[in-house]
Amino acid sequence: MEFNSNVTVLYLDDEIINLKVIELTLGRYFNVLIFSNVADALNEISKNSDITHVISDLLMPDTNGVEFIKKVKTLNNSVKCYIHSGVNITDEIREALSKKLIDDFFEKPLNISYIYNSITSFEKINHP
C-alpha cells in the first residue's frame, strides 16, 4: 500500500478515538480530513473540490450516516461515499447500497486494508 496524493478522504465520526485512528492509519495512504460535526463536514464538502471520498459513521447524535450522505450527494454527486458502523448491516444500509447512494459498508472495528482496497478500486477505474 502506497500513498496516493490524488485521493482526499473526508471522515465523519462523533467518536474522537475513531477520528484519531483514521487520521493516523488511513492518513498514511491518502489525504485525510477528519470531522466530528456534520455542519462542519458539509461546509468543507461544499467548498473543497479535492474531496474524492467520504466515510461516515452510521449512528451519530445529530444525524445518521445515510442522511448525511444524502446531503453530501446534493453538494457533490461524484464523490464516493461509505458508511461504517459497529452494528451489522441494516435494511437502510442495504437500500443505500442497492440505490448506489453508498459505494461500500465498513464494519467496526475498522479494517484499514479493506478500506484502502475499496477506495483504490474506484481510483483504478477512474484514474488508470
N, C-alpha and C positions, 0 to 999 in steps of 0.2 A: 504494500500500500504506500502510495507516494502522495505528496502534497499537490493539489490541483487548485491553482490560483483563479481559475475560471468559475469556480463554484463558491457561492456565498449562501450559507445556511442561516436562516433566522430560526431560533429555537425559543419556544414559549413554554414556560412551566412555572407554577406557583411555588414549587419547592426549590429552595436555594441550592440544596445538595445536588439535585439533578442538573441545574444550570452549571454548576462548577464542574461536574463530571463531564458534561458535553463540551464545555469550554476547553478543558484540559485534554480530552481524548480526541473528539472529532476535530478539534482545533488543530491537531497535528496534520490533518489531511485537507481541510477546507477553511476558507474564511468563515468564522462563526460569530454571529451576533446573538446575544442572549437577552431575553426579556422575561420579567415576572409579571408584567402588567399588559393587559390586552390593548388598552388605548395606546400605550407607547409603541407596542409592536405594530399595530395598524398604521400609526403615524409614520414609522420607519419604512414600512412597505410602500406607503403612498409616495414617499419622496426618494427612495433608494432603488433605482432600476437595476442595480447589481445583484439583488437578491434573486437567486435561482431556485431555491428550495426552502420550504417552511415545514418545520416539525412542531407539532403542538401536543401538549398533554391533553387527554380527554376530559378529565374532571378537574375543574378549577372553580374557585369561589364566585367569580363574576360571569362566567360563561362555560360552555363545554367546547371541546376542541372542534367538533363538527360545525357548530355555529360560527366559531372563529374562522374556520377555513372558508365557509360560505362568504364571509366578509372579505377575506383575503382575495378570493377569486373575483369579487367585484372590483377590486383595485388592480389586480394583475392576474388575468386568466391564464397566462402561460407559465406561471410559477408551479413547480411540482410540490405537492402537499402530502403530508404524512401525519398520522395520528399515532400517539403511543399511549399506553395505559398499563396499569397494574392489574386491571380486570381483563377477563377473557374477551375475545371479540364479541361484540353485541350486534343485535339486528341493525341498529343505527349505523354502526361501522360497516357491516356487510352491504347495506344500501348505499353508503357513501362510496365504497369500493366499486360496486356494480354500476353506479352512475358516473364513475370516473371523477368524482369530486376529490377523492384522495387517491394517491398512487400506491400506497402501501400502509400496512399497520405494523407497528413495532411494539412488542410486549416488553414490559419491565420485568426483571431488570434489563436495562438496555444492553443490547448486543452490538457493540461498535462495529465489528466486522460485517454483520448483516446490514446495518445501516449504511456503512461505506459502500458495500456492494450494490445495494438498492439505488443509492444516489448515483454511483458511477455507471450503472447500467443505462440510466437515462442520458448521461453525458456522452457515452459511447455512441448512442443512437443519434443524438443531436449535434455532436461535435466529433466526428470520426477522426 
